[in-house]
Amino acid sequence: MKTLSITVADDLYDRIKHTIPSRQVSKFISDAVEVKLNEQMDSLYKAYLAAAQDHDREDTLQDWDMVNTESWEEA
């Protein structure tokens, strides 16, 4: 387990302190962050899948892969 120091808005702090028992704050915040991270990872995964199925994008990427940039002079 690691310790993390965070800053939250005063009203959010008050809501946490008045709602969550003091010995459960860390678990509550950890669980909430995990849910949010999972949502973001799912969203990112879906975006990658959509991009991979974009055939025009894939064709453009293949065209760029064929460009020989090794012979370009550095600016």
N, CA, C and O atoms as a Tinker XYZ file with bonds, in Angstrom:
   300  protein
     1  N      0.834000   -1.184000    0.000000    73     2
     2  CA     0.000000    0.000000    0.000000    64     1     3
     3  C      0.876000    1.244000    0.000000    63     2     4     5
     4  O      1.914000    1.289000    0.659000    81     3
     5  N      0.446000    2.240000   -0.740000    73     3     6
     6  CA     1.142000    3.525000   -0.809000    64     5     7
     7  C      0.262000    4.616000   -0.230000    63     6     8     9
     8  O     -0.964000    4.509000   -0.225000    81     7
     9  N      0.900000    5.660000    0.254000    73     7    10
    10  CA     0.189000    6.821000    0.771000    64     9    11
    11  C      0.208000    7.908000   -0.284000    63    10    12    13
    12  O      1.232000    8.138000   -0.927000    81    11
    13  N     -0.918000    8.577000   -0.462000    73    11    14
    14  CA    -1.052000    9.626000   -1.461000    64    13    15
    15  C     -1.673000   10.847000   -0.802000    63    14    16    17
    16  O     -2.721000   10.759000   -0.163000    81    15
    17  N     -1.023000   11.964000   -0.962000    73    15    18
    18  CA    -1.566000   13.216000   -0.430000    64    17    19
    19  C     -2.278000   13.938000   -1.564000    63    18    20    21
    20  O     -1.684000   14.175000   -2.615000    81    19
    21  N     -3.541000   14.288000   -1.363000    73    19    22
    22  CA    -4.317000   14.954000   -2.407000    64    21    23
    23  C     -4.950000   16.226000   -1.862000    63    22    24    25
    24  O     -5.057000   16.418000   -0.650000    81    23
    25  N     -5.359000   17.076000   -2.767000    73    23    26
    26  CA    -6.065000   18.301000   -2.403000    64    25    27
    27  C     -7.454000   18.245000   -3.023000    63    26    28    29
    28  O     -7.605000   17.946000   -4.207000    81    27
    29  N     -8.466000   18.535000   -2.210000    73    27    30
    30  CA    -9.848000   18.555000   -2.696000    64    29    31
    31  C    -10.491000   19.871000   -2.296000    63    30    32    33
    32  O    -10.039000   20.548000   -1.373000    81    31
    33  N    -11.536000   20.215000   -2.998000    73    31    34
    34  CA   -12.289000   21.433000   -2.684000    64    33    35
    35  C    -12.882000   21.330000   -1.278000    63    34    36    37
    36  O    -13.192000   20.241000   -0.795000    81    35
    37  N    -13.028000   22.470000   -0.645000    73    35    38
    38  CA   -13.548000   22.513000    0.731000    64    37    39
    39  C    -14.905000   21.827000    0.852000    63    38    40    41
    40  O    -15.136000   21.066000    1.792000    81    39
    41  N    -15.800000   22.093000   -0.094000    73    39    42
    42  CA   -17.140000   21.500000    0.004000    64    41    43
    43  C    -17.089000   19.987000   -0.158000    63    42    44    45
    44  O    -17.847000   19.271000    0.497000    81    43
    45  N    -16.195000   19.484000   -1.030000    73    43    46
    46  CA   -16.058000   18.040000   -1.195000    64    45    47
    47  C    -15.492000   17.415000    0.082000    63    46    48    49
    48  O    -15.952000   16.360000    0.517000    81    47
    49  N    -14.513000   18.058000    0.668000    73    47    50
    50  CA   -13.940000   17.588000    1.935000    64    49    51
    51  C    -15.026000   17.496000    3.007000    63    50    52    53
    52  O    -15.123000   16.499000    3.721000    81    51
    53  N    -15.827000   18.533000    3.108000    73    51    54
    54  CA   -16.902000   18.542000    4.111000    64    53    55
    55  C    -17.901000   17.410000    3.866000    63    54    56    57
    56  O    -18.343000   16.748000    4.806000    81    55
    57  N    -18.249000   17.195000    2.603000    73    55    58
    58  CA   -19.202000   16.120000    2.282000    64    57    59
    59  C    -18.632000   14.764000    2.647000    63    58    60    61
    60  O    -19.340000   13.912000    3.184000    81    59
    61  N    -17.350000   14.557000    2.358000    73    59    62
    62  CA   -16.711000   13.280000    2.702000    64    61    63
    63  C    -16.701000   13.098000    4.220000    63    62    64    65
    64  O    -17.093000   12.048000    4.728000    81    63
    65  N    -16.257000   14.115000    4.928000    73    63    66
    66  CA   -16.148000   14.029000    6.380000    64    65    67
    67  C    -17.499000   13.820000    7.061000    63    66    68    69
    68  O    -17.570000   13.169000    8.104000    81    67
    69  N    -18.574000   14.367000    6.480000    73    67    70
    70  CA   -19.897000   14.229000    7.086000    64    69    71
    71  C    -20.637000   12.969000    6.637000    63    70    72    73
    72  O    -21.680000   12.624000    7.193000    81    71
    73  N    -20.099000   12.292000    5.638000    73    71    74
    74  CA   -20.789000   11.130000    5.095000    64    73    75
    75  C    -20.071000    9.812000    5.383000    63    74    76    77
    76  O    -20.712000    8.800000    5.670000    81    75
    77  N    -18.751000    9.826000    5.306000    73    75    78
    78  CA   -17.961000    8.602000    5.427000    64    77    79
    79  C    -17.301000    8.551000    6.800000    63    78    80    81
    80  O    -16.682000    9.528000    7.221000    81    79
    81  N    -17.424000    7.434000    7.502000    73    79    82
    82  CA   -16.724000    7.304000    8.784000    64    81    83
    83  C    -15.213000    7.501000    8.596000    63    82    84    85
    84  O    -14.652000    7.040000    7.602000    81    83
    85  N    -14.563000    8.173000    9.529000    73    83    86
    86  CA   -13.155000    8.562000    9.363000    64    85    87
    87  C    -12.224000    7.382000    9.090000    63    86    88    89
    88  O    -11.228000    7.547000    8.386000    81    87
    89  N    -12.514000    6.222000    9.617000    73    87    90
    90  CA   -11.651000    5.064000    9.390000    64    89    91
    91  C    -11.910000    4.397000    8.036000    63    90    92    93
    92  O    -11.238000    3.424000    7.694000    81    91
    93  N    -12.867000    4.903000    7.267000    73    91    94
    94  CA   -13.181000    4.308000    5.971000    64    93    95
    95  C    -12.944000    5.264000    4.801000    63    94    96    97
    96  O    -13.237000    4.924000    3.654000    81    95
    97  N    -12.416000    6.454000    5.083000    73    95    98
    98  CA   -12.219000    7.460000    4.036000    64    97    99
    99  C    -11.249000    6.963000    2.968000    63    98   100   101
   100  O    -11.534000    7.084000    1.777000    81    99
   101  N    -10.122000    6.414000    3.370000    73    99   102
   102  CA    -9.131000    5.949000    2.397000    64   101   103
   103  C     -9.711000    4.883000    1.471000    63   102   104   105
   104  O     -9.517000    4.938000    0.257000    81   103
   105  N    -10.420000    3.917000    2.045000    73   103   106
   106  CA   -11.020000    2.859000    1.213000    64   105   107
   107  C    -12.075000    3.437000    0.281000    63   106   108   109
   108  O    -12.154000    3.061000   -0.888000    81   107
   109  N    -12.882000    4.349000    0.803000    73   107   110
   110  CA   -13.919000    4.965000   -0.019000    64   109   111
   111  C    -13.305000    5.691000   -1.211000    63   110   112   113
   112  O    -13.751000    5.518000   -2.345000    81   111
   113  N    -12.287000    6.500000   -0.956000    73   111   114
   114  CA   -11.643000    7.257000   -2.041000    64   113   115
   115  C    -10.931000    6.314000   -3.005000    63   114   116   117
   116  O    -11.003000    6.502000   -4.219000    81   115
   117  N    -10.255000    5.316000   -2.485000    73   115   118
   118  CA    -9.577000    4.337000   -3.330000    64   117   119
   119  C    -10.567000    3.623000   -4.257000    63   118   120   121
   120  O    -10.309000    3.460000   -5.449000    81   119
   121  N    -11.697000    3.204000   -3.692000    73   119   122
   122  CA   -12.727000    2.534000   -4.499000    64   121   123
   123  C    -13.292000    3.473000   -5.570000    63   122   124   125
   124  O    -13.505000    3.063000   -6.711000    81   123
   125  N    -13.532000    4.725000   -5.199000    73   123   126
   126  CA   -14.084000    5.694000   -6.154000    64   125   127
   127  C    -13.099000    5.964000   -7.292000    63   126   128   129
   128  O    -13.493000    6.046000   -8.455000    81   127
   129  N    -11.835000    6.100000   -6.953000    73   127   130
   130  CA   -10.816000    6.341000   -7.981000    64   129   131
   131  C    -10.699000    5.131000   -8.901000    63   130   132   133
   132  O    -10.566000    5.289000  -10.114000    81   131
   133  N    -10.745000    3.946000   -8.346000    73   131   134
   134  CA   -10.660000    2.741000   -9.167000    64   133   135
   135  C    -11.819000    2.660000  -10.169000    63   134   136   137
   136  O    -11.613000    2.315000  -11.332000    81   135
   137  N    -13.023000    2.976000   -9.721000    73   135   138
   138  CA   -14.184000    2.974000  -10.618000    64   137   139
   139  C    -13.954000    3.965000  -11.763000    63   138   140   141
   140  O    -14.183000    3.632000  -12.926000    81   139
   141  N    -13.506000    5.172000  -11.437000    73   139   142
   142  CA   -13.278000    6.204000  -12.452000    64   141   143
   143  C    -12.169000    5.798000  -13.417000    63   142   144   145
   144  O    -12.293000    6.010000  -14.623000    81   143
   145  N    -11.091000    5.218000  -12.903000    73   143   146
   146  CA   -10.008000    4.759000  -13.766000    64   145   147
   147  C    -10.476000    3.647000  -14.705000    63   146   148   149
   148  O    -10.112000    3.626000  -15.881000    81   147
   149  N    -11.275000    2.734000  -14.187000    73   147   150
   150  CA   -11.805000    1.659000  -15.030000    64   149   151
   151  C    -12.682000    2.223000  -16.145000    63   150   152   153
   152  O    -12.621000    1.753000  -17.281000    81   151
   153  N    -13.498000    3.230000  -15.824000    73   151   154
   154  CA   -14.336000    3.875000  -16.843000    64   153   155
   155  C    -13.461000    4.500000  -17.933000    63   154   156   157
   156  O    -13.753000    4.369000  -19.122000    81   155
   157  N    -12.387000    5.180000  -17.518000    73   155   158
   158  CA   -11.502000    5.821000  -18.494000    64   157   159
   159  C    -10.787000    4.780000  -19.343000    63   158   160   161
   160  O    -10.644000    4.962000  -20.553000    81   159
   161  N    -10.337000    3.698000  -18.729000    73   159   162
   162  CA    -9.654000    2.645000  -19.483000    64   161   163
   163  C    -10.609000    2.001000  -20.491000    63   162   164   165
   164  O    -10.219000    1.714000  -21.623000    81   163
   165  N    -11.854000    1.777000  -20.080000    73   163   166
   166  CA   -12.845000    1.217000  -21.000000    64   165   167
   167  C    -13.096000    2.176000  -22.164000    63   166   168   169
   168  O    -13.193000    1.749000  -23.315000    81   167
   169  N    -13.198000    3.451000  -21.866000    73   167   170
   170  CA   -13.425000    4.457000  -22.905000    64   169   171
   171  C    -12.248000    4.513000  -23.869000    63   170   172   173
   172  O    -12.438000    4.584000  -25.083000    81   171
   173  N    -11.041000    4.480000  -23.333000    73   171   174
   174  CA    -9.841000    4.508000  -24.166000    64   173   175
   175  C     -9.757000    3.261000  -25.041000    63   174   176   177
   176  O     -9.410000    3.348000  -26.219000    81   175
   177  N    -10.072000    2.110000  -24.470000    73   175   178
   178  CA   -10.054000    0.854000  -25.220000    64   177   179
   179  C    -11.055000    0.904000  -26.375000    63   178   180   181
   180  O    -10.748000    0.487000  -27.492000    81   179
   181  N    -12.248000    1.416000  -26.097000    73   179   182
   182  CA   -13.257000    1.527000  -27.157000    64   181   183
   183  C    -12.806000    2.493000  -28.252000    63   182   184   185
   184  O    -13.074000    2.262000  -29.431000    81   183
   185  N    -12.127000    3.565000  -27.871000    73   183   186
   186  CA   -11.612000    4.517000  -28.859000    64   185   187
   187  C    -10.540000    3.864000  -29.729000    63   186   188   189
   188  O    -10.507000    4.083000  -30.939000    81   187
   189  N     -9.673000    3.073000  -29.128000    73   187   190
   190  CA    -8.653000    2.359000  -29.897000    64   189   191
   191  C     -9.296000    1.369000  -30.865000    63   190   192   193
   192  O     -8.874000    1.248000  -32.015000    81   191
   193  N    -10.319000    0.665000  -30.388000    73   191   194
   194  CA   -11.011000   -0.280000  -31.270000    64   193   195
   195  C    -11.647000    0.440000  -32.456000    63   194   196   197
   196  O    -11.551000   -0.019000  -33.594000    81   195
   197  N    -12.294000    1.563000  -32.184000    73   195   198
   198  CA   -12.931000    2.327000  -33.252000    64   197   199
   199  C    -11.887000    2.830000  -34.242000    63   198   200   201
   200  O    -12.113000    2.788000  -35.451000    81   199
   201  N    -10.756000    3.300000  -33.747000    73   199   202
   202  CA    -9.699000    3.798000  -34.629000    64   201   203
   203  C     -9.142000    2.665000  -35.482000    63   202   204   205
   204  O     -8.836000    2.867000  -36.657000    81   203
   205  N     -9.008000    1.490000  -34.907000    73   203   206
   206  CA    -8.474000    0.347000  -35.646000    64   205   207
   207  C     -9.424000   -0.105000  -36.750000    63   206   208   209
   208  O     -8.990000   -0.703000  -37.734000    81   207
   209  N    -10.710000    0.175000  -36.596000    73   207   210
   210  CA   -11.692000   -0.231000  -37.596000    64   209   211
   211  C    -11.942000    0.849000  -38.645000    63   210   212   213
   212  O    -12.729000    0.647000  -39.570000    81   211
   213  N    -11.277000    1.987000  -38.504000    73   211   214
   214  CA   -11.400000    3.083000  -39.469000    64   213   215
   215  C    -10.461000    2.789000  -40.632000    63   214   216   217
   216  O     -9.258000    3.035000  -40.544000    81   215
   217  N    -11.012000    2.263000  -41.718000    73   215   218
   218  CA   -10.188000    1.809000  -42.843000    64   217   219
   219  C     -9.485000    2.963000  -43.549000    63   218   220   221
   220  O     -8.352000    2.802000  -44.004000    81   219
   221  N    -10.128000    4.116000  -43.650000    73   219   222
   222  CA    -9.464000    5.268000  -44.263000    64   221   223
   223  C     -8.228000    5.661000  -43.459000    63   222   224   225
   224  O     -7.180000    5.970000  -44.026000    81   223
   225  N     -8.359000    5.648000  -42.152000    73   223   226
   226  CA    -7.229000    5.972000  -41.277000    64   225   227
   227  C     -6.118000    4.953000  -41.442000    63   226   228   229
   228  O     -4.945000    5.316000  -41.526000    81   227
   229  N     -6.478000    3.685000  -41.490000    73   227   230
   230  CA    -5.485000    2.625000  -41.657000    64   229   231
   231  C     -4.763000    2.756000  -42.993000    63   230   232   233
   232  O     -3.550000    2.563000  -43.065000    81   231
   233  N     -5.503000    3.084000  -44.053000    73   231   234
   234  CA    -4.875000    3.273000  -45.367000    64   233   235
   235  C     -3.880000    4.432000  -45.334000    63   234   236   237
   236  O     -2.785000    4.337000  -45.889000    81   235
   237  N     -4.264000    5.508000  -44.688000    73   235   238
   238  CA    -3.373000    6.668000  -44.574000    64   237   239
   239  C     -2.123000    6.307000  -43.786000    63   238   240   241
   240  O     -1.019000    6.700000  -44.162000    81   239
   241  N     -2.284000    5.567000  -42.705000    73   239   242
   242  CA    -1.123000    5.146000  -41.912000    64   241   243
   243  C     -0.193000    4.252000  -42.720000    63   242   244   245
   244  O      1.028000    4.365000  -42.610000    81   243
   245  N     -0.753000    3.377000  -43.517000    73   243   246
   246  CA     0.083000    2.516000  -44.364000    64   245   247
   247  C      0.837000    3.345000  -45.393000    63   246   248   249
   248  O      2.003000    3.067000  -45.675000    81   247
   249  N      0.185000    4.368000  -45.963000    73   247   250
   250  CA     0.869000    5.253000  -46.900000    64   249   251
   251  C      2.057000    5.935000  -46.227000    63   250   252   253
   252  O      3.139000    6.017000  -46.808000    81   251
   253  N      1.860000    6.418000  -45.019000    73   251   254
   254  CA     2.944000    7.081000  -44.291000    64   253   255
   255  C      4.047000    6.107000  -43.928000    63   254   256   257
   256  O      5.218000    6.488000  -43.904000    81   255
   257  N      3.703000    4.861000  -43.645000    73   255   258
   258  CA     4.721000    3.860000  -43.326000    64   257   259
   259  C      5.653000    3.610000  -44.506000    63   258   260   261
   260  O      6.806000    3.220000  -44.321000    81   259
   261  N      5.156000    3.835000  -45.709000    73   259   262
   262  CA     5.956000    3.593000  -46.905000    64   261   263
   263  C      6.891000    4.763000  -47.229000    63   262   264   265
   264  O      7.774000    4.622000  -48.074000    81   263
   265  N      6.712000    5.908000  -46.576000    73   263   266
   266  CA     7.556000    7.068000  -46.828000    64   265   267
   267  C      8.909000    6.848000  -46.158000    63   266   268   269
   268  O      8.974000    6.524000  -44.972000    81   267
   269  N      9.981000    7.023000  -46.917000    73   267   270
   270  CA    11.328000    6.854000  -46.393000    64   269   271
   271  C     11.796000    8.167000  -45.772000    63   270   272   273
   272  O     12.206000    9.089000  -46.476000    81   271
   273  N     11.729000    8.237000  -44.471000    73   271   274
   274  CA    12.137000    9.468000  -43.788000    64   273   275
   275  C     13.597000    9.451000  -43.391000    63   274   276   277
   276  O     14.122000   10.467000  -42.935000    81   275
   277  N     14.262000    8.327000  -43.553000    73   275   278
   278  CA    15.679000    8.239000  -43.163000    64   277   279
   279  C     16.560000    9.141000  -44.023000    63   278   280   281
   280  O     17.604000    9.613000  -43.572000    81   279
   281  N     16.139000    9.374000  -45.251000    73   279   282
   282  CA    16.962000   10.181000  -46.138000    64   281   283
   283  C     16.681000   11.680000  -45.977000    63   282   284   285
   284  O     17.365000   12.498000  -46.593000    81   283
   285  N     15.711000   12.047000  -45.180000    73   283   286
   286  CA    15.408000   13.454000  -44.968000    64   285   287
   287  C     16.501000   14.087000  -44.134000    63   286   288   289
   288  O     16.973000   13.496000  -43.161000    81   287
   289  N     16.894000   15.259000  -44.504000    73   287   290
   290  CA    17.905000   15.967000  -43.740000    64   289   291
   291  C     17.272000   16.570000  -42.503000    63   290   292   293
   292  O     16.109000   16.974000  -42.514000    81   291
   293  N     18.073000   16.624000  -41.412000    73   291   294
   294  CA    17.555000   17.264000  -40.200000    64   293   295
   295  C     17.538000   18.758000  -40.401000    63   294   296   297
   296  O     18.456000   19.328000  -40.992000    81   295
   297  N     16.503000   19.386000  -39.913000    73   295   298
   298  CA    16.364000   20.832000  -40.077000    64   297   299
   299  C     17.218000   21.562000  -39.081000    63   298   300
   300  O     17.233000   22.793000  -39.065000    81   299
